[in-house]
Every structure is written in C-alpha cells, then in structure tokens.
C-alpha cells in the first residue's frame, strides 16, 4: 500500500516571507512581512508543509556566499519562532539568470525536487510569489493554485499585467486564507 503524498505551500522568500531587500544577505536587515507567522501556522494547521523556494543569484554573482544566505534563513527562523511559527524546508537556486539550469524560477526544478524529496503532491499544493516567474514555476510544477502577492515586487509585476492563472492577493496571509477558505 503506497503512502498518500503530502501537500505543500511553496513560498518565494524575498517579498513574500521577508521585506524585499536588494540581494539580502545580512541577517540584521531581515524583517518579516506582517502576518507571515500566522500564515505559516495556518498552513501547518491544515497539514500542509511550508517550503521556501528562492532564486539566489547573488551567490553566482559573488555578492555573498551560501553561508550568508543560510544565516538569513536562520534569522527568519529565529524571528518566526517568537510567534511559534516555522517553515519545513528551503530550496534555493544559486545560479544567475543566464544559467541553463532547471532550478531557477520560472523553471519548476526547485518545486519538483522538493516534491520528490518530501513526498509532496504538487496537484494538491499551491505557490505564492511576487513575480510572474513564481507563478510560471508553480504552474509548470502542476500546482493546484498560484498566488501573486502585492508585497515585494508584486505591485510592479501587476503594472505589467496579471500573470495568467494567478490569483492576486495582498500578502501571504491573504493567499493562505483564500486557499483554505471553506
């Protein structure tokens, strides 16, 4: 008998979890977006995993290294812990936009790798991001829904038009509330 696959909320990091900071690599500059802890707790209350999927081309560009990125993730965990919240995993693409990799969003590689590693069914899962590439990655991975937040680069993304198939919401908490509405 096969075990039923889990479901997940795939979450972009910068502009969705934390305030947008150009090439964030300093933990002291990490600020959570209001409502993120509540959103993560709701994700977990519904039995879903919370998986961060983030492009980090600053690594390939030599602006910072993986240790600095991991320090930012540790700071996010620390800030979330104050509200009893957490995320389950982080997947990152260190490659530049010109790379021919399968992991850099808008390609779905990070989501598909997380699905394989963590036993996730993308068809029961959703993606939340602030750029068209986040929406495309979620759709290519087969996610049930994709949400574009107005935080981070979301408003700028909307000025170019609403990405096809995206549900537009104010922030991560609004996306979670919409996905789990009765």
C-alpha positions, 0 to 999 in steps of 0.5 A, a space after each residue: 500500500 503506497 503512502 498518500 503524498 503530502 501537500 505543500 505551500 511553496 513560498 518565494 522568500 524575498 517579498 513574500 516571507 521577508 521585506 524585499 531587500 536588494 540581494 539580502 544577505 545580512 541577517 540584521 536587515 531581515 524583517 518579516 512581512 506582517 502576518 507571515 507567522 500566522 500564515 505559516 501556522 495556518 498552513 501547518 494547521 491544515 497539514 500542509 508543509 511550508 517550503 521556501 523556494 528562492 532564486 539566489 543569484 547573488 551567490 553566482 554573482 559573488 555578492 555573498 556566499 551560501 553561508 550568508 544566505 543560510 544565516 538569513 534563513 536562520 534569522 527568519 527562523 529565529 524571528 518566526 519562532 517568537 510567534 511559534 511559527 516555522 517553515 519545513 524546508 528551503 530550496 534555493 537556486 544559486 545560479 544567475 539568470 543566464 544559467 541553463 539550469 532547471 532550478 531557477 524560477 520560472 523553471 519548476 526544478 526547485 518545486 519538483 525536487 522538493 516534491 520528490 524529496 518530501 513526498 509532496 503532491 504538487 496537484 494538491 499544493 499551491 505557490 505564492 510569489 511576487 513575480 510572474 516567474 513564481 507563478 510560471 514555476 508553480 504552474 509548470 510544477 502542476 500546482 493546484 493554485 498560484 498566488 501573486 502577492 502585492 508585497 515585494 515586487 508584486 505591485 510592479 509585476 501587476 503594472 505589467 499585467 496579471 500573470 495568467 492563472 494567478 490569483 492576486 492577493 495582498 500578502 501571504 496571509 491573504 493567499 493562505 486564507 483564500 486557499 483554505 477558505 471553506 
